[in-house]
């Protein structure tokens, strides 16, 4: 329960419910669980601060990360860590052509790529903005490639290798979890990711050749 302060506007249970667009019983439950601050009048009626209701509305309006997207990113990161810790990547011929600056540059861009894919899989992304960012990211890959004198073919091989890790993660998650979580559009997510990475690769090649 909260105490009243001068100048605060207080709402009845019904007014708070109308403002939130939910049933009064739900508001009452939130108050009982201390999820929504309230106080009682001398007659035992609940009152809610307008500022608390507005804060709740802002919180509900904030975009929430898609659990499927977070799961995918965790899966990809796990695969990437594995190939580095078990030495797999050291055996790949194209990796031998990367100096330390190239490796660090690609690592940083890889984190940007995962962030872009995470946003792509969240609800209602702006597709045009995502594709524009993908092109910019591809140019950044190309810049690192040219600056570090990495052969373009090897940069392409590296990008396709890590894109395959992402594709495999999606397909595995679709197989393992899809039967229980039909509401998660894994294959649709694969198409979204392919659309983004298909923009990155040409931009990488163009920038590296300039």
N, C-alpha and C positions, 0 to 999 in steps of 0.2 A: 504494500500500500504506500501511497505517497501523500505528502502534505501539500496543502494549497499555498500558493505564493500570490502576492498581490499582482493584479493585472493579467493573470492566467485565465484562459477561456476553457470552461469545462463543458463536456458533452454528456448527455444521457446515454444509456446503453443502446437505445434505439438509434439515436443520432450517430453514435460511433459506428454501429453496424451499417447504417445507410452510407456513411462516408467511405467505409471499407468495402462496401458491396458484398457483405456476407450476412449470414443469419445471426441474430442477437445471441443465440445459444453458443455459437462459435466464439464470439467476443467474450462471453462469460467464461468459457473454458480457458481461453488465453489468460484472462485475468486470474482465474483460480490457479493456473500453473505459473503465474508471475512472468508470463511471456509478454504481457501488455500492462504497463503501470495503471493503477486505478486507485480510487479512494471511495469511501462510503460516506453518505450524508448521515445526519443524525437519525433519519428515518430508515436507514439501511439500504438506500438505493446507491448503485454504482455510478461513479462519475469518472470520465476520462479526459485527460488534457488533449486539446486539439493538436498541440505541438507533437505529442506522442503518436497520435493517429497519423499525422502528416509524415512523421519519420518512418512509420511502418509502411506507408504507401510508397515512399521513396525506396525503401529496402526491397519491397516486392517488385518494384519496377526495374531494379538493377538486373542486368543479364547474369545468369548463373551458368557456370561452366557445365558443359554436357558431360555426364559421367562416362559416356562411351569415349569421348575425345580424350579425357584424362587417362582412361585406361589404355587407350592406344599409345599415347605419348610415353607412358610408363613402360609399355611393352617394347617400344622401339628403343628407348634408352637402355633397357635391359639387354637387348640384342647387341647394341653398339658397345656397351661396356664389356660384354662377353668376348667379342672378337678382338678387343684390345687387350684384355687381361689374359686370354689364352694364347695370344700371339698370332692368331689367324691373319690379322691385317698385315703383319710383318712379312708374311709369305706371299702377298699379292704383288706382282711385278710392278704395277703402276704406282704403288705406295712408295717404292724405292726412289721414285723420281721427285718426291716431295721433300723440300728442305724444311727446317723447323718453322720458318716464317709461313710457308704454305700450309703446313699442318695446323698451326695455330689459327691462321686465317680461315681455313675450312671448318675448324671446330666451332669458331664463333658464328660462322654463317649457318652451320648445322643447327645451332641453338635457335637462330632466327627462323630457320625453316620449320622447326618443330612448333615454334610459337605461331607461325602463320597457319600451319595445318590445324593446330588446336582451335584457332579462331574460325577456320573454314568449317570445322565440324560442329561448332556451336550453332544454336538456333538463329535463323534469320541473318546470316552474314551478308554483307554487301559484296556481291560477286564481282562487280566491276573494280571495286577497291582492292579486293584480294588478288585479282589477276594483275592489276597494276603493280602491287607490291611484289608479286612473283617475278615480273619483268625486272624490277629494280634489284631484287635479290639475285637474279641470274646475272645481271651486269656486275654486281659485286663479286660473284664467283669468278666471272671472267677477268675482272681486274686483278684479283689475287693470282689467278692462273698466269696472266701475262707478266705481272710484276715478279713472280717467283720463277719464271721461265719453265713452267710446267708444260709439257706437250699437251696440246688441246685434246688429243685423243685420250690421253691418260686422265685428264680432268673429266671428260665425258664418261669414261669407264668408272671412275670413282663415284660420280653422281648417280649413275645407273645402279651401281652396287648398293648404295645406301637407299636408293628408291626401292630396290627390290626388298630390302629389309622392312621397309614400311609396308609394302604390299603384302608381304608374308605375315606381318603382324596382324593386319586387318583380316586376312583370310583365316588365320588360326583362331582369332577371337570370334569370327563369325561361326566357325565350326564348333568351337568349344562352348561358347556362351549363347549362340544364336537360338538354340532350341528352347532356352529358358527365358530369353529376353527378346521376344519378337518385335518389341517396340524400338529396338536399337537398329537403325538402318546401316549395317556394316557395309554392305555392298554399295549402297548409295554413297557412303563415305569414301569408298575406294574410287569411285568415279570423280568425286569432288577433288580428291588428292591428285589423281592423274591429270585433271584439267589444270591444276596449279603447276605441277611439276613439268607438264608439257610446255608451259610458258617459260619456265626457268631455263630449260636446256638450250633453246635457240638463242636466248639473250646471253647465256654464258659463252656460247661459241662466238657470237658476233663481237662481244666485248673483248674476248681473249685475242681475236685476230686483228683488232685495231692497233 
